[in-house]
Amino acid sequence: MTENRARTVFLLAHTGRPAAVRSAELVVKGLLRSGLGVRVLAAEARDLPLPDEVELVKEATPQCLDGCELLIVLGGDGTLLRGAEFARASGVPMLGVNLGRVGFLAEAERDDLDKVVDRVVTKAYEVEERMTVDVVVHRNGDIVHTDWALNEAAVQKVSAERMLEIVLEIDGRPVTGFGCDGIVCATPTGSTAYAFSAGGPVVWPEVEALLMVPISAHALFAKPLVTSPDSVLAVEVLPHIPPGVLWCDGRRTVELPAGARVEVRRGAVPVRLARLHHASFTDRLVAKFALPVSGWRGAPH
């Protein structure tokens, strides 16, 4: 018990969801009962029925995870991506519990809370690194914005009645140009998010690659592209058209004036994810999308 008390877990929850409030209460009680310390943002603690032993922190900065062994996130995709911001900046592994719909970033579902607590207490989890992308926006030769993403950086149109006119470039060479609603530059992790919705391929997370997926392109050649992880992807917004907008993971946004250039490359800092089991990505894909596999007889022996 004394040894466990030296261990601390940070908890992040979508307190606007009753399911997240109930789940947080169960997780916190289970961890405290096993002798682990629990730390929570003070702003979220107001909406959670937490015991007095829980440590509260006022500022939502990477430093609030100092000394923590793990970051447990309870919520849907938006909350998990918010947790990824903490995980990347602090280097603390993130363990996601899905309370939303698909939740590919999550490692467990709401029915697995007892298992989650047990695995955390016994340190029965492994940590893997997921590729991120670094994003730089240029204008007239100057860097005007920098960002990053775990899933994708998406260049999109702002005006509903006008297409975005862009030119795509890979490794310093132009590939094609067209009018479109936008372009998604994604990681393998993000291949099952926005890129998937735009018609991109599903890429297994252990594959190291970058994706470019057009959104509603008005062109004969506007296929999804898969490049080397060391490639530099660029999207140039043509001059004399309405401005566009850059979204990173659907959470952070900046306006792209006409003539802006967005460069996307492999991120210098990965996001670390805690894994509870060794289920294959194939099984996860089938389960998440409820794919029809009835009639499968397996490989011949």
SVG drawing of the C-alpha trace seen along z (x, -y; Angstrom):
<svg xmlns="http://www.w3.org/2000/svg" viewBox="-26 -38 39 67">
<polyline fill="none" stroke="black" stroke-width="0.4" points="0.0,0.0 2.8,-2.4 4.6,-1.6 1.4,-2.3 0.8,-5.6 4.0,-6.9 2.3,-6.3 0.0,-9.0 -2.5,-8.8 -4.0,-11.9 -7.7,-11.7 -9.2,-13.7 -13.0,-13.4 -15.7,-14.9 -17.7,-16.1 -20.6,-17.2 -21.6,-13.5 -23.3,-11.7 -21.6,-8.5 -18.2,-10.1 -19.1,-11.4 -20.2,-7.9 -17.1,-6.3 -14.8,-8.8 -16.2,-8.1 -15.7,-4.4 -12.2,-4.7 -11.1,-7.2 -12.5,-5.0 -10.9,-1.9 -7.5,-3.6 -7.6,-5.2 -8.7,-1.9 -5.6,-0.3 -3.3,-2.9 -2.7,-5.0 -2.8,-8.8 -5.2,-10.6 -4.9,-14.1 -7.7,-16.0 -8.1,-19.5 -9.9,-21.7 -12.2,-23.0 -13.4,-19.4 -13.5,-18.4 -16.5,-20.8 -18.6,-18.5 -17.3,-15.2 -18.2,-13.5 -14.6,-13.1 -13.2,-12.1 -11.0,-14.5 -7.9,-12.5 -7.9,-13.5 -5.3,-16.1 -6.5,-19.1 -4.5,-21.3 -5.7,-24.7 -3.9,-25.3 -4.3,-22.9 -0.6,-22.9 1.7,-20.0 3.4,-20.6 0.2,-19.5 1.2,-15.9 4.6,-16.1 5.2,-13.0 2.3,-11.1 2.7,-7.6 -0.3,-7.6 -3.1,-9.8 -6.5,-8.2 -9.0,-9.8 -12.8,-9.2 -14.9,-10.4 -15.4,-10.4 -13.0,-11.2 -12.9,-14.9 -11.9,-14.3 -9.3,-11.7 -7.7,-14.2 -7.7,-16.8 -6.0,-14.2 -3.5,-13.6 -2.4,-17.3 -1.5,-16.7 0.2,-13.3 2.3,-14.8 3.4,-17.8 4.2,-15.9 5.5,-12.6 3.0,-10.7 1.3,-7.7 -2.4,-8.1 -5.0,-5.4 -8.3,-6.1 -11.7,-4.8 -14.3,-5.2 -17.6,-6.7 -18.5,-7.9 -19.2,-6.2 -16.1,-4.7 -13.2,-5.8 -10.2,-4.3 -7.8,-6.1 -9.4,-4.4 -8.0,-1.2 -11.1,-0.2 -14.8,-0.6 -17.1,-1.8 -17.9,1.8 -14.2,2.5 -13.6,0.0 -12.9,2.7 -10.3,4.2 -8.8,0.8 -8.3,0.1 -6.8,3.6 -4.4,3.3 -3.2,-0.2 -2.8,0.9 -0.7,4.0 1.1,2.1 -0.2,4.7 0.0,2.5 2.5,1.7 3.3,-1.7 3.5,-2.3 4.4,-5.4 2.1,-6.9 3.4,-9.1 2.3,-12.8 2.8,-15.5 4.3,-18.9 2.6,-21.7 4.1,-25.0 2.2,-27.7 4.1,-30.1 3.0,-33.4 5.3,-35.4 8.3,-33.4 7.6,-34.0 6.4,-31.4 3.1,-32.7 1.9,-29.7 3.1,-26.3 1.1,-23.4 0.9,-19.7 -1.6,-16.8 -2.0,-13.2 -4.8,-12.5 -4.6,-15.0 -4.0,-18.5 -6.9,-19.6 -6.9,-22.5 -10.5,-23.4 -12.5,-26.1 -14.4,-28.7 -16.9,-29.9 -19.7,-27.4 -20.3,-28.8 -16.6,-28.8 -14.2,-25.9 -10.7,-26.1 -8.1,-26.2 -4.9,-24.4 -1.7,-22.8 -0.3,-19.6 3.4,-19.1 5.5,-16.2 9.2,-16.4 9.5,-19.7 7.9,-18.6 4.3,-19.5 1.9,-16.6 -1.4,-18.1 -3.8,-21.0 -7.6,-21.3 -10.6,-22.9 -12.0,-21.1 -13.6,-21.4 -10.2,-20.7 -7.3,-18.3 -6.5,-16.1 -2.9,-15.3 -3.1,-12.4 -1.1,-9.9 -1.8,-6.2 -3.6,-6.8 -5.7,-9.5 -6.5,-7.2 -9.7,-6.0 -10.8,-9.6 -11.4,-12.5 -9.3,-10.9 -11.5,-7.8 -14.7,-9.9 -13.1,-11.6 -12.6,-8.3 -9.0,-7.6 -7.5,-4.2 -7.4,-2.5 -3.8,-2.2 -2.7,0.1 -1.1,-2.0 2.2,-0.1 2.7,-1.3 4.9,-4.4 3.5,-6.6 1.8,-10.0 -1.5,-10.4 -3.0,-13.1 -6.7,-12.7 -8.7,-15.2 -12.2,-16.3 -14.8,-16.6 -12.2,-17.4 -13.4,-18.6 -10.8,-16.7 -10.2,-13.5 -7.0,-12.7 -7.7,-13.3 -6.8,-10.0 -5.6,-9.5 -1.8,-9.4 0.3,-7.4 3.9,-8.6 7.1,-7.8 7.0,-8.9 10.1,-11.1 8.3,-13.0 7.3,-16.6 3.7,-17.3 2.8,-20.8 -0.6,-22.4 -0.4,-25.8 -3.6,-27.9 -3.6,-29.8 -3.7,-33.6 -6.8,-35.7 -9.3,-33.3 -11.3,-33.4 -9.2,-32.3 -9.1,-28.8 -8.7,-27.5 -6.4,-25.0 -7.7,-22.6 -5.4,-20.4 -7.2,-17.3 -10.5,-19.3 -9.5,-21.3 -7.1,-24.1 -7.7,-26.3 -6.1,-29.2 -7.2,-31.2 -5.2,-30.6 -5.0,-33.7 -4.8,-33.4 -1.2,-32.4 -0.6,-30.6 1.5,-27.4 1.0,-24.6 3.9,-22.1 3.3,-18.8 6.1,-16.5 6.6,-13.7 6.3,-15.1 9.4,-15.3 7.4,-14.3 5.1,-11.2 2.1,-10.6 2.5,-7.6 -0.5,-5.3 -1.0,-2.7 -2.1,0.7 -4.0,3.2 -4.1,6.1 -2.6,7.5 -5.8,7.6 -4.9,7.1 -5.9,3.9 -7.9,6.2 -10.1,7.3 -10.5,3.8 -11.5,2.6 -14.1,5.3 -15.5,4.6 -15.6,0.8 -17.3,0.8 -19.3,4.0 -18.0,5.4 -19.8,8.4 -17.5,11.4 -20.0,14.1 -19.1,17.2 -15.4,16.8 -13.8,20.2 -10.2,19.3 -7.1,20.2 -6.8,23.9 -4.7,26.2"/>
</svg>
